[in-house]
Amino acid sequence: MIEEGFDEVNLIEALGSGCRLLETYSDEKRCLILGYFMVSEKVRQPIHAVCDYSNPKVVDIVTADLPQKPWWTTPEKRGRLI
């Protein structure tokens, strides 16, 4: 995570404040969530997290990354498919 420009504190901040569900993968009981963490007083950074909710007692963060072009044209809209 550090290599990508965020850490666990940033991820918790993003998922704990006004995050948004972007996609649901019902077959796998997973979803893609968009959240934001503050880089500075005026700049916020979007972050994506794939969460697994197959265990009703725990939500597991499977992976997290920063949305980047060309795969994402905006934090909410997919770009080029791989």
C-alpha positions in Angstrom: 0.0 0.0 0.0 2.7 2.4 0.9 4.2 2.0 -2.6 0.8 3.2 -4.1 0.7 6.3 -1.9 -1.6 5.4 1.0 -1.5 3.4 4.2 -3.9 1.7 6.5 -4.9 4.9 8.2 -5.8 6.5 4.9 -7.9 3.4 4.0 -9.8 3.4 7.3 -10.4 7.2 6.9 -11.8 6.6 3.4 -14.0 3.7 4.3 -15.3 5.3 7.5 -16.6 8.6 6.0 -19.1 8.8 3.3 -17.9 6.0 1.0 -20.0 4.9 -2.0 -20.8 1.5 -3.4 -19.7 1.4 -7.1 -20.1 -2.3 -8.0 -21.5 -5.5 -6.5 -20.1 -8.9 -7.3 -23.0 -11.0 -5.9 -21.6 -14.4 -6.9 -18.5 -13.8 -4.8 -20.2 -11.8 -2.1 -17.8 -8.9 -2.8 -18.2 -5.2 -3.7 -16.2 -2.3 -4.9 -16.3 0.8 -2.7 -15.1 4.3 -3.4 -13.9 6.5 -0.6 -11.7 9.5 -0.1 -8.9 10.4 2.3 -7.4 13.8 2.9 -3.9 14.4 1.5 -3.9 18.0 2.8 -6.4 20.5 4.2 -7.8 21.1 0.7 -6.9 18.0 -1.3 -8.7 14.7 -1.1 -7.6 11.5 -2.8 -10.0 8.8 -4.1 -9.4 5.2 -3.2 -11.0 2.0 -4.3 -11.4 -1.0 -2.0 -12.8 -4.5 -2.8 -14.5 -5.8 0.2 -15.7 -9.4 1.0 -18.9 -9.7 3.0 -19.3 -13.5 2.9 -18.9 -13.7 6.7 -21.9 -11.9 8.2 -19.8 -10.8 11.2 -16.8 -9.4 9.4 -16.2 -7.3 6.3 -12.7 -8.2 4.9 -10.8 -5.7 2.7 -9.5 -7.9 -0.1 -7.5 -5.2 -2.0 -7.3 -1.4 -2.3 -5.8 0.9 -4.8 -5.9 4.4 -6.2 -8.0 4.7 -9.4 -5.8 5.6 -12.3 -6.1 6.2 -16.0 -6.5 4.5 -18.4 -8.5 2.0 -16.3 -10.6 4.7 -14.7 -11.5 7.9 -16.5 -12.9 9.3 -13.2 -12.9 7.7 -9.7 -16.5 6.6 -10.5 -16.3 5.7 -14.2 -14.4 2.8 -15.7 -12.1 3.5 -18.6 -10.3 1.0 -20.8 -10.8 -2.7 -20.0 -7.7 -4.9 -19.7 
